[in-house]
């Protein structure tokens, strides 16, 4: 069983920064591709950033140069550092794990990020 627990969301002013964390409980973190998704009100969920077990990364165009995804395999944790936040970054951010060994996906419960103008 894999559980994902996010933290770090909140309210921040435009131009500010937040760091999201996601703790992976269970086995196989190093085998998992970890990602952050977001869903704004009235919009579809979108991939924000992803990182493989070997720390290859992928970003949505809208966040390139502002957000950084990273992982600490010793702590079973993935991070999303968000800088230069904009009101359009407001959304529920969810952590996702794709376990390449079991070929299964897991989701966290989500954390709200609100950026005020």
Contact map, one row per residue, 1 for C-alpha under 8 A:
111000000000000000000000011000000000000000000000000000000000000000000000000000000000000000000000000000000000000000000
111100000000000000000001111000000000000000000000000000000000000000000000000000000000000000000000000000000100000000000
111110000000000000000001110000000000000000000000000000000000000000000000000000000000000000000000000000000111000000000
011111000000000000000111100000000000000000000000000000000000000000000000000000000000000000000011000000000111100000000
001111100000000000000111000000000000000000000000000000000000000000000000000000000000000000000010000000000001100000000
000111110000000000011110000000000000000000000000000000000000000000000000000000000000000000000110000000000001111000000
000011111000000000011100000000000000000000000000000000000000000000000000000000000000000000000000000000000000001000000
000001111100000001111000000000000000000000000000000000000000000000000000000000000000000000000000000000000000001000000
000000111110000001110000000000000000000000000000000000000000000000000000000000000000000000000000000000000000001111000
000000011111000001000000000000000000000000000000000000000000000000000000000000000000000000000000000000000000001111000
000000001111100000000000000000000000000000000000000000000000000000000000000000000000000000000000000000000000000011110
000000000111110111000000000000000000000000000000000000000000000000000000000000000000000000000000000000000000000011110
000000000011111100000000000000000000000000000000000000000000000000000000000000000000100000000000000000000000000000111
000000000001111100000000000000000000000000000000000000000000000000000000000000000001111000000000000000000000000000111
000000000000111110000000000000000000000000000000000000000000000000000000000000000011110000000000000000000000000000000
000000000001111111000000000000000000000000000000000000000000000000000000000000000011100000000000000000000000000000000
000000000001001111100000000000000000000000000000000000000000000000000000000000001111100000000000000000000000000000000
000000011101000111110000000000000000000000000000000000000000000000000000000000001110000000000000000000000000000000000
000000011000000011111000000000000000000000000000000000000000000000000000000000111100000000000000000000000000000000000
000001111000000001111100000000000000000000000000000000000000000000000000000000111100000000000000000000000000000000000
000001110000000000111110000000000000000000000000000000000000000000000000000011110000000000000000000000000000000000000
000111100000000000011111000000000000000000000000000000000000000000000000000011100000000000000010000000000000000000000
000111000000000000001111100000000000000000000000000000000000000000000000001111000000000000000000000000000000000000000
011110000000000000000111110010000000000000000000000000000000000000000000000110000000000000000000000000000000000000000
011100000000000000000011111000000000000000000000000000000000000000000000000100000000000000000000000000000000000000000
111000000000000000000001111110000000000000000000000000000000000000000000000000000000000000000000000000000000000000000
110000000000000000000000111110000000000000000000000000000000000000000000000000000000000000000000000000000000000000000
000000000000000000000000011111110000000000000000000000000000000000000000000000000000000000000000001010000000000000000
000000000000000000000001011111110000000000000000000010000000000000000000100100000000000000000000001000000000000000000
000000000000000000000000000111110000000000000000000010000000000000000000100100000000000000000000000000000000000000000
000000000000000000000000000111111000000000000000000010000000000000000000000000000000000000000000001110000000000000000
000000000000000000000000000111111100000000000000000110000000000000000000000000000000000000000000111110000000000000000
000000000000000000000000000000111110000000000000011110000000000000000000000000000000000000000000111100000000000000000
000000000000000000000000000000011111000000000000011110000000000000000000000001000000000000000011110000000000000000000
000000000000000000000000000000001111100000000011111000000000000000000000000000000000000000000011100000000000000000000
000000000000000000000000000000000111110000000011110000000000000000000000000000010000000000001111000000000000000000000
000000000000000000000000000000000011111000001111100000000000000000000000000000000000000000001111000000000000000000000
000000000000000000000000000000000001111100001111000000000000000000000000000000000000000000111100000000000000000000000
000000000000000000000000000000000000111110111100000000000000000000000000000000000000000000111000000000000000000000000
000000000000000000000000000000000000011111111000000000000000000000000000000000000000000001110000000000000000000000000
000000000000000000000000000000000000001111100000000000000000000000000000000000000000000000100000000000000000000000000
000000000000000000000000000000000000000111110000000000000000000000000000000000000000000000000000000000000000000000000
000000000000000000000000000000000000001111111000000000000000000000000000000000000000000000000000000000000000000000000
000000000000000000000000000000000000001101111100000000000000000000000000000000000000000000000000000000000000000000000
000000000000000000000000000000000000111100111110000000000000000000000000000000000000000000000000000000000000000000000
000000000000000000000000000000000000111000011111000000000000000000000000000000000000000000000000000000000000000000000
000000000000000000000000000000000011110000001111110000000011000000000000000000000000000000000000000000000000000000000
000000000000000000000000000000000011110000000111110000000011001000000000000000000000000000000000000000000000000000000
000000000000000000000000000000000011100000000011111000001111000000011000000000000000000000000000000000000000000000000
000000000000000000000000000000001111000000000011111100001110000000001000000000000000000000000000000000000000000000000
000000000000000000000000000000001110000000000000111111111100000000001110000000000000000000000000000000000000000000000
000000000000000000000000000000011100000000000000011111111000000000000000000000000000000000000000000000000000000000000
000000000000000000000000000011111100000000000000001111110000000000000000000000000000000000000000000000000000000000000
000000000000000000000000000000000000000000000000001111110000000000000000000000000000000000000000000000000000000000000
000000000000000000000000000000000000000000000000001111111000000000000110000000000000000000000000000000000000000000000
000000000000000000000000000000000000000000000000001111111100000000000000000000000000000000000000000000000000000000000
000000000000000000000000000000000000000000000000111100111110000000001000000000000000000000000000000000000000000000000
000000000000000000000000000000000000000000000000111000011111000000000000000000000000000000000000000000000000000000000
000000000000000000000000000000000000000000000011110000001111101100000000000000000000000000000000000000000000000000000
000000000000000000000000000000000000000000000011100000000111111100000000000000000000000000000000000000000000000000000
000000000000000000000000000000000000000000000000000000000011111100000000000000000000000000000000000000000000000000000
000000000000000000000000000000000000000000000000000000000001111100000000000000000000000000000000000000000000000000000
000000000000000000000000000000000000000000000001000000000011111111100000000000000000000000000000000000000000000000000
000000000000000000000000000000000000000000000000000000000011111111100000000000000000000000000000000000000000000000000
000000000000000000000000000000000000000000000000000000000000001111110000000000000000000000000000000000000000000000000
000000000000000000000000000000000000000000000000000000000000001111110000000000000111100000000000000000000000000000000
000000000000000000000000000000000000000000000000000000000000001111111000000000011110000000000000000000000000000000000
000000000000000000000000000000000000000000000000100000000000000011111100000000111100000000000000000000000000000000000
000000000000000000000000000000000000000000000000111000001000000000111110000001111000000000000000000000000000000000000
000000000000000000000000000000000000000000000000001000100000000000011111000001110000000000000000000000000000000000000
000000000000000000000000000000000000000000000000001000100000000000001111100111100000000000000000000000000000000000000
000000000000000000000000000000000000000000000000000000000000000000000111111111000000000000000000000000000000000000000
000000000000000000000000000011000000000000000000000000000000000000000011111110000000000000000000000000000000000000000
000000000000000000000000000000000000000000000000000000000000000000000001111110000000000000000000000000000000000000000
000000000000000000000010000000000000000000000000000000000000000000000001111110000000000000000000000000000000000000000
000000000000000000000011100011000000000000000000000000000000000000000011111111000000000000000000000000000000000000000
000000000000000000001111000000000000000000000000000000000000000000000011111111100000000000000000000000000000000000000
000000000000000000001110000000000100000000000000000000000000000000001111000111110000000000000000000000000000000000000
000000000000000000111100000000000000000000000000000000000000000000011110000011111000000000000000000000000000000000000
000000000000000000111000000000000001000000000000000000000000000000111100000001111100000000000000000000000000000000000
000000000000000011110000000000000000000000000000000000000000000000111000000000111110000000000000000000000000000000000
000000000000000011110000000000000000000000000000000000000000000001110000000000011111100000000000000000000000000000000
000000000000001111000000000000000000000000000000000000000000000001100000000000001111100000000000000000000000000000000
000000000000011110000000000000000000000000000000000000000000000001000000000000000111110000000000000000000000000000000
000000000000111110000000000000000000000000000000000000000000000001000000000000000111111010000000000000000000000000100
000000000000011000000000000000000000000000000000000000000000000000000000000000000001111111000000000000000000000000111
000000000000010000000000000000000000000000000000000000000000000000000000000000000000111111000000000000000000000001111
000000000000000000000000000000000000000000000000000000000000000000000000000000000000011111000000000000000000000000100
000000000000000000000000000000000000000000000000000000000000000000000000000000000000111111100000000000000000000011100
000000000000000000000000000000000000000100000000000000000000000000000000000000000000011111110000000000000000000111100
000000000000000000000000000000000000011110000000000000000000000000000000000000000000000011111000000000000000000111000
000000000000000000000000000000000000011100000000000000000000000000000000000000000000000001111100000000000000011110000
000000000000000000000000000000000001111000000000000000000000000000000000000000000000000000111110000000000000011110000
000001000000000000000000000000000001110000000000000000000000000000000000000000000000000000011111000000000011111000000
000111000000000000000100000000000111100000000000000000000000000000000000000000000000000000001111100000000011110000000
000100000000000000000000000000000111100000000000000000000000000000000000000000000000000000000111110000001111000000000
000000000000000000000000000000011110000000000000000000000000000000000000000000000000000000000011111000001110000000000
000000000000000000000000000000011100000000000000000000000000000000000000000000000000000000000001111100111100000000000
000000000000000000000000000110111000000000000000000000000000000000000000000000000000000000000000111111111100000000000
000000000000000000000000000000111000000000000000000000000000000000000000000000000000000000000000011111110000000000000
000000000000000000000000000100110000000000000000000000000000000000000000000000000000000000000000001111100000000000000
000000000000000000000000000000000000000000000000000000000000000000000000000000000000000000000000001111110000000000000
000000000000000000000000000000000000000000000000000000000000000000000000000000000000000000000000011111111000000000000
000000000000000000000000000000000000000000000000000000000000000000000000000000000000000000000000011101111100000000000
000000000000000000000000000000000000000000000000000000000000000000000000000000000000000000000001111000111110000000000
011100000000000000000000000000000000000000000000000000000000000000000000000000000000000000000001111000011111000000000
001100000000000000000000000000000000000000000000000000000000000000000000000000000000000000000111100000001111100000000
001111000000000000000000000000000000000000000000000000000000000000000000000000000000000000000111000000000111110000000
000111000000000000000000000000000000000000000000000000000000000000000000000000000000000000000110000000000011111000000
000001000000000000000000000000000000000000000000000000000000000000000000000000000000000000011110000000000001111100000
000001111100000000000000000000000000000000000000000000000000000000000000000000000000000000011100000000000000111110000
000000001100000000000000000000000000000000000000000000000000000000000000000000000000000001111000000000000000011111000
000000001111000000000000000000000000000000000000000000000000000000000000000000000000000011111000000000000000001111100
000000001111000000000000000000000000000000000000000000000000000000000000000000000000001011100000000000000000000111110
000000000011110000000000000000000000000000000000000000000000000000000000000000000000111111000000000000000000000011111
000000000011110000000000000000000000000000000000000000000000000000000000000000000000011000000000000000000000000001111
000000000000110000000000000000000000000000000000000000000000000000000000000000000000011000000000000000000000000000111
